[in-house]
Structures are given as C-alpha cells and as structure tokens.
Amino acid sequence: MIMTSILCSFVVFVNSFFNAEIIGKWSFQTDQGTVAVEFKTDNTYLVDFGVDGQIDITGNYTLESDQITLQDISGANMCGEKATYTVKIEGTTLTLTKVKDDCPGRGDLGQMVMTKM
C-alpha cells in the first residue's frame, strides 16, 4: 500500500514537472521555415507556421509520464489523427520524438527539436 502511494505520488510529480516545463513558446526549423508552438496551461497548443503571428492550428495535449499526446482541433492544416511523442526537456531545448503520428508533414519529421522563445 505504501509503495503504491509512493509510486502514485512520483507519477503526479513527473507529470507536474513536464507540464510546468513545457508551458510557453517554442520554435523549430523545417524545410518550409520556422514553426512556433505555444503550449498553454489549459492543455491547449497553438501552432504558427512562419512565425507571422497568425495561428494556423490549435489543439489539445495531454502529458502522461514522459509522453505527450497531441490532437489538432482546428486550422486549415490540422490533422484529425492523435499523435504521441516522447518528451525530453533540457534547459531551453524541448525534444519531441515520434512514438506514433500518422499525420503527413508533422509525422514525417520523426523528431522535433525546439528552442524556448
């Protein structure tokens, strides 16, 4: 019983750590140019292709342990499929490595290495 309680507390701590660390604006480069992603405290995200201030995709995310699940909900380039990535945060670098993502474009990247803006 005590071990279960400790394990549950650890999982909550890890989820809280990743959630707090991921909040904010991040950017990364693709063949098409710069992409900005903002993860918000209400578990939504905004994507800005070209960093022109225009939001191109909005979505919801959930963090569980070291994995993030993304679900686009609106935008001209949105994908209807859920995507799962592992999350690694080191200082001002966020690395998302694909576990499963069948969306063209985003899923083809395999890995997104972002810098905190």
Secondary structure as GFF3:
##gff-version 3
##sequence-region A 1 117
A	DSSP	alpha_helix	2	22	.	.	.	ID=ss1
A	DSSP	beta_strand	24	30	.	.	.	ID=ss2
A	DSSP	beta_strand	33	39	.	.	.	ID=ss3
A	DSSP	beta_strand	44	49	.	.	.	ID=ss4
A	DSSP	beta_strand	57	64	.	.	.	ID=ss5
A	DSSP	beta_strand	67	74	.	.	.	ID=ss6
A	DSSP	beta_strand	83	90	.	.	.	ID=ss7
A	DSSP	beta_strand	93	100	.	.	.	ID=ss8
A	DSSP	alpha_helix	106	109	.	.	.	ID=ss9
A	DSSP	beta_strand	111	116	.	.	.	ID=ss10
###
